[in-house]
Amino acid sequence: MDTNVLSEVVAAEREIQRCIEIERAKSHEWIEKVKKESQEEVLREQEKIQEDLRFAKEAAQKEAESKAMVLMKDALARAEVLQRLTDETLARIIEKQLTKILPM
């Protein structure tokens, strides 16, 4: 009877060890799976951030170009107005400004 009980205990212990090894293997597989999924998620997020950055850069560039065009048109319009001024008109403007700066 003692041999029978001892054999059952040894068999139970072996079964427990086998179950532990199976669970250890499962946990290792699960950890590797989670690690791989995490790495893939990080890569997806990095790609999304890069794409968002590219879109933001393109939008900022288009906005800057649009503002530059408005400024250029304004500057050209002002330059055209100034080119149409006669020498007499310019002389009067200069005199008026000089009298403000240097009172006579």
Secondary structure, DSSP 8 states (H G I E B T S, - for coil): -HHHHHHHHHHHHHHHHHHHHHHHHHHHHHHHHHHHHHHHHHHHHHHHHHHHHHHHHHHHHHHHHHHHHHHHHHHHHHHHHHHT--HHHHHHHHHHHHHHHS--
